[in-house]
Amino acid sequence: MKVHRSEAASALRFVVLFGVVSLFADMTYEGARSVLGPYLGLLGASATIVGIVAGAGELIGYALRLMSGYLSDRTGRPWALTIFGYSVNLLAVPLLALAGRWEIAAALAILERVGKGIRTPVRDAMLSHATSRMGRGWGFGLHEALDQVGAVLGPLIVAFVLSTGGNYRTGFAILLGPALVALSVLIAARFLYPRPQELEMQATTLQIQGMNRLFWLYLAGVGLIAAGFADFPLIAFHFGQAKTVPEVWIPTFYAVAMGTDAVAALVFGRLYDRLGFRTLILATLLSALCAPLVFLGNFWEALLGVMVWGIGMGAQESIMRAAVAGMTDQQRRGTAYGIFNTGYGLAWFSGSSLMGVLYDLSLPALIGFSVGLQVLSLPLLMVVAGRSER
């Protein structure tokens, strides 16, 4: 029993250590993303361009997850891909301070997503080994909560810079500091846990045919949610264009969303371990309310809308990741996360790009599209919930 406690404690330390990495990483790139939409607009980009850039970054990043997840399984060297991905992901942010044209800023924004795409499935696979000892919903929720502490602090740093007379470029330059801290902690984690797969409590035994049917059905439902979920750069762009939220408050709103995300990840992660997929159904119903609130509301309604947006993100970053681990075995975990994230990214790109176009054409059409797709996901999630509980 003492050995099991020691192993559980080691697994918890691994999750917390990676949570610290994510805290400083999110401080970096979420601080930048909180003002990316207005920054692109300042440099001359339209709403359509903002939507396409946001979607393209997600598309390319998620497509690369398929490759990196497979390479991680094939080579058995997850740390090399993880460190490389984090380096690209984080160092692209301070370079935004040097961008003089929207094309350059857009390229760097996409490069940041590329780095995240490379490291995410490998990191999630490593986390899945450790979370098997504490409940995967809780483990991924704990990681997400630490992650979102940084996502709150980053936008607040940028908001402080703007409120004290600084500009976007100054904010991007300051974010170099947390980027370097994140990379330093990551390298330390590499030496403390060289073989994270040994943290797995036991190998998962599943019928591959059954796993595939459930996995693809689940991916279809999650894809509808992703396609209908508005990306924050478009929301921030709307706040700037409609003047419903003052410029200095936009990154603060993003910080509120990230704080809500952190709490939601812990709550929904714990509920997932007890109630299963029904928790995701509840989160989807709540997040479907986001678009009407942020695109039609005044200041206070928009604030409520970004909080609902944060609830949706918290569920996506904890429950959705935890569910994948339960549908595949240890040897194919990286590949499974790669496939899942690629499908998710394709849906995100399609939805983000179309919502950018719809914004220029008709706000009611954008809202109907966002709400409609998320509601359409519910029957599929209900089927998955029913089959997973048998």
Backbone hydrogen bonds, N-H to C=O, Kabsch-Sander energy under -0.5 kcal/mol:
donor,donor_aa,acceptor,acceptor_aa,energy
5,R,1,M,-2.3
6,S,2,K,-2.1
7,E,3,V,-2.4
8,A,4,H,-2.6
9,A,5,R,-2.6
10,S,6,S,-2.2
11,A,7,E,-2.3
12,L,8,A,-2.4
13,R,9,A,-2.4
14,F,10,S,-1.9
15,V,11,A,-2.1
16,V,12,L,-2.6
17,L,13,R,-2.8
18,F,14,F,-2.4
19,G,15,V,-1.8
20,V,16,V,-2.0
21,V,17,L,-1.9
22,S,18,F,-2.5
23,L,19,G,-2.1
24,F,20,V,-2.0
25,A,21,V,-2.3
26,D,22,S,-3.1
27,M,23,L,-1.9
28,T,24,F,-1.2
29,Y,25,A,-2.4
30,E,26,D,-2.1
31,G,26,D,-0.8
32,A,28,T,-1.3
33,R,29,Y,-2.4
34,S,30,E,-1.7
35,V,32,A,-1.3
36,L,33,R,-0.6
37,G,33,R,-0.5
39,Y,35,V,-2.3
40,L,36,L,-2.7
41,G,37,G,-2.3
42,L,38,P,-2.6
43,L,39,Y,-1.6
44,G,41,G,-1.2
45,A,40,L,-2.7
50,V,46,S,-2.4
51,G,47,A,-2.6
52,I,48,T,-2.4
53,V,49,I,-3.0
54,A,50,V,-2.5
55,G,51,G,-2.4
56,A,52,I,-3.5
57,G,53,V,-2.4
58,E,54,A,-1.7
59,L,55,G,-2.8
60,I,56,A,-2.8
61,G,57,G,-2.2
62,Y,58,E,-3.0
63,A,59,L,-2.5
64,L,60,I,-2.1
65,R,61,G,-0.8
66,L,62,Y,-0.8
66,L,63,A,-0.9
67,M,63,A,-0.8
68,S,64,L,-2.8
69,G,65,R,-2.6
70,Y,66,L,-1.7
71,L,67,M,-2.8
72,S,68,S,-2.2
73,D,69,G,-1.8
74,R,70,Y,-2.6
75,T,71,L,-2.9
76,G,72,S,-1.8
81,L,77,R,-0.9
82,T,78,P,-2.1
83,I,79,W,-2.8
84,F,80,A,-2.1
85,G,81,L,-2.6
86,Y,82,T,-2.4
87,S,83,I,-2.0
88,V,84,F,-2.1
89,N,85,G,-2.7
90,L,86,Y,-2.5
91,L,87,S,-2.2
92,A,88,V,-1.2
93,V,90,L,-1.0
95,L,91,L,-0.7
96,L,92,A,-0.5
96,L,93,V,-2.0
97,A,94,P,-1.4
98,L,95,L,-1.8
99,A,96,L,-1.2
102,W,43,L,-0.7
105,A,101,R,-2.1
106,A,102,W,-2.7
107,A,103,E,-2.0
108,L,104,I,-2.3
109,A,105,A,-2.3
110,I,106,A,-2.2
111,L,107,A,-2.3
112,E,108,L,-2.3
113,R,109,A,-1.4
114,V,110,I,-2.0
115,G,111,L,-2.2
116,K,112,E,-1.8
117,G,113,R,-2.4
118,I,114,V,-1.9
119,R,115,G,-1.7
120,T,116,K,-2.1
123,R,119,R,-2.4
124,D,120,T,-2.8
125,A,121,P,-2.1
126,M,122,V,-2.0
127,L,123,R,-2.6
128,S,124,D,-2.3
129,H,125,A,-1.2
130,A,126,M,-1.2
131,T,127,L,-2.9
132,S,128,S,-0.8
133,R,130,A,-1.7
134,M,131,T,-1.4
135,G,131,T,-1.0
139,G,135,G,-2.9
140,F,136,R,-2.7
141,G,137,G,-2.1
142,L,138,W,-2.8
143,H,139,G,-2.2
144,E,140,F,-2.5
145,A,141,G,-2.3
146,L,142,L,-2.2
147,D,143,H,-2.5
148,Q,144,E,-2.5
149,V,145,A,-1.1
149,V,146,L,-0.5
150,G,146,L,-1.1
151,A,147,D,-1.2
152,V,148,Q,-1.6
153,L,149,V,-2.3
154,G,150,G,-2.8
156,L,152,V,-1.5
157,I,153,L,-2.3
158,V,154,G,-2.0
159,A,155,P,-2.9
160,F,156,L,-2.4
161,V,157,I,-2.2
162,L,158,V,-2.4
163,S,159,A,-2.5
164,T,160,F,-1.4
165,G,162,L,-1.2
166,G,161,V,-2.7
171,G,167,N,-1.8
172,F,168,Y,-2.3
173,A,169,R,-2.1
174,I,170,T,-2.1
175,L,171,G,-1.2
176,L,173,A,-1.6
177,G,174,I,-1.6
179,A,175,L,-1.2
180,L,176,L,-1.9
181,V,177,G,-1.7
182,A,178,P,-2.4
183,L,179,A,-1.8
184,S,180,L,-1.8
185,V,181,V,-2.3
186,L,182,A,-2.1
187,I,183,L,-1.9
188,A,184,S,-1.7
189,A,185,V,-2.3
190,R,186,L,-1.9
191,F,187,I,-1.3
192,L,188,A,-1.7
193,Y,189,A,-2.4
198,E,195,R,-1.7
199,L,196,P,-2.0
200,E,197,Q,-1.3
206,L,204,T,-0.6
208,I,206,L,-0.6
211,M,207,Q,-3.0
212,N,208,I,-2.4
213,R,209,Q,-1.9
214,L,210,G,-2.3
215,F,211,M,-3.0
216,W,212,N,-2.6
217,L,213,R,-1.9
218,Y,214,L,-2.4
219,L,215,F,-2.6
220,A,216,W,-2.1
221,G,217,L,-1.8
222,V,218,Y,-2.5
223,G,219,L,-2.4
224,L,220,A,-1.6
225,I,221,G,-1.6
226,A,222,V,-2.6
227,A,223,G,-2.5
228,G,224,L,-1.6
229,F,225,I,-0.5
229,F,226,A,-0.9
230,A,228,G,-0.7
234,L,231,D,-0.8
235,I,231,D,-1.6
236,A,232,F,-3.4
237,F,233,P,-2.1
238,H,234,L,-2.2
239,F,235,I,-2.2
240,G,236,A,-2.2
241,Q,237,F,-2.4
242,A,238,H,-3.3
243,K,239,F,-1.2
245,V,239,F,-0.9
249,W,246,P,-1.4
250,I,246,P,-0.8
250,I,247,E,-1.0
253,F,249,W,-2.7
254,Y,250,I,-1.9
255,A,251,P,-2.0
256,V,252,T,-2.2
257,A,253,F,-2.3
258,M,254,Y,-2.3
259,G,255,A,-2.3
260,T,256,V,-2.4
261,D,257,A,-2.2
262,A,258,M,-2.1
263,V,259,G,-1.9
264,A,260,T,-2.8
265,A,261,D,-2.5
266,L,262,A,-1.6
267,V,263,V,-2.5
268,F,264,A,-3.1
269,G,265,A,-1.9
270,R,266,L,-2.0
271,L,267,V,-2.3
272,Y,268,F,-2.3
273,D,269,G,-1.5
274,R,270,R,-0.9
274,R,271,L,-0.5
275,L,271,L,-3.9
276,G,271,L,-0.5
276,G,272,Y,-2.1
278,R,275,L,-0.8
279,T,276,G,-1.7
280,L,277,F,-0.6
281,I,277,F,-1.5
282,L,278,R,-1.9
283,A,279,T,-2.1
284,T,280,L,-2.3
285,L,281,I,-2.0
286,L,282,L,-1.8
287,S,283,A,-2.5
288,A,284,T,-1.5
289,L,286,L,-1.6
290,C,287,S,-1.7
293,L,289,L,-1.2
294,V,290,C,-2.5
295,F,291,A,-2.3
296,L,292,P,-1.2
297,G,293,L,-1.2
302,A,298,N,-2.8
303,L,299,F,-1.9
304,L,300,W,-2.1
305,G,301,E,-2.2
306,V,302,A,-2.3
307,M,303,L,-1.5
308,V,304,L,-2.1
309,W,305,G,-2.3
310,G,306,V,-2.0
311,I,307,M,-1.8
312,G,308,V,-2.0
313,M,309,W,-2.2
314,G,310,G,-2.7
315,A,311,I,-2.1
316,Q,312,G,-2.3
317,E,313,M,-2.6
318,S,314,G,-0.8
318,S,315,A,-0.6
319,I,315,A,-1.1
320,M,315,A,-1.5
322,A,318,S,-2.3
323,A,319,I,-2.4
324,V,320,M,-1.1
325,A,321,R,-1.1
326,G,322,A,-0.9
326,G,323,A,-0.5
327,M,324,V,-1.8
328,T,325,A,-0.8
332,R,329,D,-0.9
333,R,330,Q,-1.1
336,A,332,R,-2.6
337,Y,333,R,-2.4
338,G,334,G,-2.1
339,I,335,T,-2.8
340,F,336,A,-2.6
341,N,337,Y,-2.6
342,T,338,G,-2.0
343,G,339,I,-2.3
344,Y,340,F,-2.3
345,G,341,N,-2.4
346,L,342,T,-2.4
347,A,343,G,-1.9
348,W,344,Y,-2.5
349,F,345,G,-2.9
350,S,346,L,-2.2
351,G,347,A,-2.5
352,S,348,W,-3.1
353,S,349,F,-2.7
354,L,350,S,-2.1
355,M,351,G,-2.5
356,G,352,S,-1.8
357,V,353,S,-1.8
358,L,354,L,-3.0
359,Y,355,M,-2.0
360,D,356,G,-1.1
361,L,357,V,-0.9
362,S,358,L,-3.8
366,L,362,S,-1.8
367,I,363,L,-2.6
368,G,364,P,-2.5
369,F,365,A,-2.2
370,S,366,L,-2.4
371,V,367,I,-2.6
372,G,368,G,-2.4
373,L,369,F,-2.0
374,Q,370,S,-1.4
375,V,371,V,-2.2
376,L,372,G,-2.1
377,S,373,L,-1.0
378,L,374,Q,-0.5
378,L,375,V,-1.2
380,L,376,L,-0.6
381,L,377,S,-2.2
382,M,378,L,-2.3
383,V,379,P,-1.8
384,V,380,L,-2.3
385,A,381,L,-2.7
386,G,382,M,-2.4
387,R,383,V,-2.5
388,S,384,V,-2.5
389,E,385,A,-1.1
390,R,387,R,-1.0
